[in-house]
Amino acid sequence: MVHVADAMSVIGKEQFRVTRPYIFCHMMTSLDGKIMGNYMNHPAAAEAGEAFYRIAFGEKPYYRHQGWLSGRVTTDDNFTFYEKPALEENALPVPDGDFAAQPDFGMYYVSIDPAGRLGWKDAVLHYETTTAHVIEVLTARASNTYKSFLRRLGISYIIAGEETLDATLALQKLRALFHINTLMLGGGAVLNWSFIQAGLCDEVSVVIAPCADGSASAQTLFMEKPGISDDTAAGFTLLEAKSLPGSAVWLRYKVERQGIPQG
């Protein structure tokens, strides 16, 4: 395990320029654009789900990325299941800055968790045939006890922002400290849209399952959230459209930069 001084915060982004990873948002949706819901249990979604995984994580992945990133709720829904972290209230102070426990692991699962709330049990995550080391993206709001908890488990973390997430700084650190040159953005809807609006997403990859459930409340591919993003429209240019087995479709779009700040 290696303690890494928070060089980017100390030096400042004006003096420390690191190119962020290439970012593609890769999701499976229903025909009506939902990223979760009852449609996922329909038999028609099975082959689309297999294609979604094969494109990103199969034996011959299309993007050959070094990690994927999701928000706290998506992480709880899929991996930590709303468990509480096992904190030690009398934990000794941890060193300032970032903590790179496994800087050369090769595949990472990155979770945006500004205040430090996720109840991890292990530093390694298993997703079907994929094994990844966990990286937590925290802000200065995260407590010493939570950072101590992560260190006990051998989970890496980076600090990006004071009260709110500094996504650009987080991405720069992921590339500099963990050699992540290509990163998959994997939801939820609010995180996806905030990255689009911030100019931090280069490509959108969508596998559309040939089914729907008509839900009025399930998350769609992109959703705005007051204080984080708004409903200003963004444009996309089609890169590829491919028919897949089982009547699914794979669409790839370049994110247009007109009117979007550069990440």
C-alpha positions in Angstrom: 0.0 0.0 0.0 1.3 3.4 -1.0 0.3 6.7 0.6 0.2 9.4 -2.1 0.5 13.0 -1.0 -2.4 15.1 -2.4 -0.1 16.8 -4.9 -2.9 18.1 -7.1 -4.6 19.9 -4.2 -1.3 21.3 -2.8 0.1 22.5 -6.1 -3.3 23.5 -7.6 -4.9 22.6 -10.9 -3.5 25.7 -12.5 0.0 24.4 -12.1 -0.7 20.6 -12.3 -2.1 19.6 -15.7 -2.9 16.0 -16.2 -5.1 14.8 -19.1 -8.2 13.1 -17.9 -9.1 9.6 -19.2 -11.2 9.0 -22.4 -14.7 8.5 -21.0 -17.5 6.5 -22.6 -20.9 6.1 -21.0 -22.0 2.5 -21.5 -25.5 1.5 -20.5 -28.3 -1.0 -21.3 -31.7 0.6 -21.7 -35.3 -0.5 -22.4 -36.9 0.6 -25.6 -38.3 3.6 -23.7 -34.9 4.6 -22.3 -35.0 3.1 -18.8 -31.8 1.9 -17.2 -33.6 -0.1 -14.5 -37.0 -1.6 -13.8 -39.2 -4.6 -14.5 -38.2 -4.8 -18.2 -34.8 -6.3 -17.1 -36.7 -9.4 -16.0 -38.3 -9.9 -19.4 -36.9 -12.8 -21.5 -36.3 -10.3 -24.3 -33.7 -8.4 -22.2 -31.5 -11.5 -21.7 -29.5 -11.3 -24.9 -29.2 -7.5 -24.6 -27.7 -7.9 -21.1 -25.2 -10.4 -22.4 -24.2 -8.1 -25.2 -23.9 -5.2 -22.7 -21.4 -7.2 -20.6 -19.6 -8.7 -23.6 -18.9 -5.2 -25.1 -17.4 -3.9 -21.9 -16.0 -6.9 -20.0 -15.9 -9.9 -22.3 -12.9 -11.8 -23.5 -12.5 -9.3 -26.3 -13.9 -6.1 -24.9 -14.5 -3.3 -27.4 -13.1 -0.4 -25.3 -10.3 -2.1 -23.4 -10.8 0.3 -20.5 -9.0 0.1 -17.1 -12.0 0.9 -14.9 -15.6 1.9 -14.6 -17.3 4.6 -12.5 -20.7 4.8 -10.8 -22.4 6.9 -8.2 -23.1 5.9 -4.6 -26.7 4.8 -5.1 -25.8 2.6 -8.1 -23.0 1.1 -6.0 -25.3 0.4 -3.1 -27.9 -1.1 -5.4 -25.4 -3.5 -7.0 -22.5 -4.1 -4.7 -22.7 -2.9 -1.1 -26.4 -3.3 -0.6 -26.9 -0.4 1.8 -24.7 -2.0 4.5 -23.3 0.5 7.0 -19.5 0.9 7.2 -17.8 -0.6 10.2 -16.3 2.5 11.7 -14.0 2.8 14.7 -14.8 6.0 16.5 -11.4 6.1 18.2 -9.4 5.6 15.0 -6.1 7.3 14.9 -5.7 10.2 12.4 -4.8 9.1 8.9 -2.3 10.9 6.8 -3.6 13.8 4.6 -4.2 13.3 0.9 -5.0 10.3 -1.3 -4.4 6.6 -0.6 -3.4 4.4 -3.5 -3.4 0.9 -2.0 -3.1 -0.9 -5.4 -1.7 1.6 -8.0 -1.1 -1.2 -10.6 -4.1 -3.5 -10.2 -5.1 -3.0 -13.8 -8.9 -2.9 -13.5 -10.8 -0.6 -11.0 -14.3 0.0 -9.8 -14.6 3.7 -9.0 -17.4 4.9 -6.7 -18.4 8.5 -6.3 -19.1 8.8 -2.5 -18.5 12.4 -1.5 -19.3 12.1 2.2 -18.1 8.5 2.7 -21.1 6.3 3.3 -20.6 3.0 1.5 -20.3 -0.1 3.6 -17.6 -2.1 1.8 -16.6 -5.5 3.0 -13.6 -6.0 0.7 -11.1 -4.1 -1.4 -11.8 -6.3 -4.4 -15.1 -6.5 -6.3 -16.3 -9.4 -8.4 -18.7 -8.6 -11.2 -19.5 -11.8 -13.2 -16.1 -12.7 -14.7 -14.5 -9.3 -13.9 -12.3 -8.6 -10.8 -11.6 -5.0 -9.9 -9.9 -3.1 -7.1 -12.2 -0.5 -5.4 -11.4 3.2 -5.5 -13.5 5.6 -3.5 -13.8 9.2 -4.7 -14.3 11.3 -1.5 -14.5 15.0 -0.7 -13.1 16.8 2.3 -16.4 16.1 4.0 -15.4 12.4 4.5 -14.5 11.8 8.1 -11.2 10.5 9.4 -13.0 7.4 10.7 -14.3 6.6 7.3 -10.9 7.0 5.7 -9.4 4.8 8.4 -12.1 2.2 7.7 -11.1 2.2 4.0 -7.4 1.9 4.9 -8.1 -1.1 7.1 -9.8 -2.9 4.2 -7.0 -1.8 1.7 -9.4 0.2 -0.3 -7.9 3.1 -2.3 -9.4 6.6 -2.1 -8.8 10.0 -3.6 -10.0 13.4 -2.4 -11.6 15.6 -5.0 -13.4 18.7 -3.8 -14.2 20.4 -0.5 -18.0 20.3 0.0 -18.9 19.0 -3.5 -17.3 16.8 -6.0 -14.6 18.2 -8.3 -15.1 15.8 -11.1 -12.3 17.1 -13.3 -9.8 16.8 -10.5 -11.0 13.3 -9.7 -10.5 12.2 -13.3 -7.0 13.7 -13.4 -6.1 11.8 -10.2 -7.5 8.5 -11.6 -5.2 8.8 -14.6 -2.1 10.0 -12.7 -2.3 7.6 -9.7 -3.9 4.5 -11.2 -3.0 4.7 -14.9 -6.6 4.8 -16.0 -6.5 6.0 -19.6 -10.0 4.9 -20.6 -12.9 4.9 -18.1 -16.4 3.6 -18.4 -19.2 5.8 -17.0 -21.8 3.4 -15.7 -24.7 5.4 -14.0 -26.8 6.3 -12.5 -28.8 8.7 -14.6 -27.9 11.9 -12.6 -24.2 11.1 -12.7 -24.4 10.3 -16.5 -26.1 13.6 -17.3 -23.8 15.7 -15.0 -20.7 14.3 -16.8 -22.3 15.1 -20.2 -23.1 18.7 -19.2 -19.7 19.2 -17.7 -18.0 18.1 -20.9 -16.4 15.1 -19.2 -17.9 12.4 -21.4 -16.6 11.7 -24.9 -18.9 8.9 -26.1 -22.2 7.3 -25.4 -22.7 3.6 -25.9 -26.2 2.2 -25.5 -27.5 -1.4 -25.9 -31.2 -1.2 -26.3 -33.2 -4.2 -25.2 -36.3 -5.0 -27.2 -38.7 -4.6 -24.3 -40.2 -2.0 -22.0 -42.3 -1.8 -18.9 -43.9 1.7 -19.1 -42.7 2.7 -15.7 -43.3 6.4 -14.9 -40.7 6.5 -12.1 -37.7 4.4 -13.2 -34.5 6.2 -14.1 -33.8 7.0 -17.7 -30.4 7.1 -19.4 -29.9 10.8 -18.4 -31.7 12.8 -15.7 -31.0 16.3 -14.4 -30.9 17.2 -10.7 -31.2 20.8 -9.4 -27.9 22.0 -8.0 -26.0 19.5 -10.1 -27.2 19.8 -13.6 -30.2 21.2 -15.6 -32.2 20.4 -18.7 -30.2 22.3 -21.2 -30.1 20.1 -24.3 -27.0 18.4 -25.6 -26.4 17.0 -29.1 -24.8 13.8 -30.3 -23.4 12.5 -33.5 -24.0 8.8 -34.5 -20.8 6.8 -34.8 -22.2 3.3 -35.3 -25.5 1.5 -35.3 -25.4 -2.3 -35.1 -28.1 -5.0 -34.9 -27.4 -7.6 -32.2 -28.8 -11.1 -31.6 -32.3 -11.2 -30.0 -33.5 -8.0 -31.7 -31.3 -5.8 -29.5 -29.5 -2.7 -31.0 -26.1 -1.2 -30.1 -25.7 2.5 -30.7 -22.6 4.6 -30.3 -22.6 8.4 -30.3 -20.0 11.0 -30.1 -20.9 13.8 -27.6 -21.0 17.1 -29.4 -18.9 19.8 -27.7 -20.9 22.8 -29.0 -22.0 24.8 -25.9 -20.4 22.2 -23.5 -17.3 23.2 -21.5 -14.2 21.1 -22.2 -13.3 18.7 -19.4 
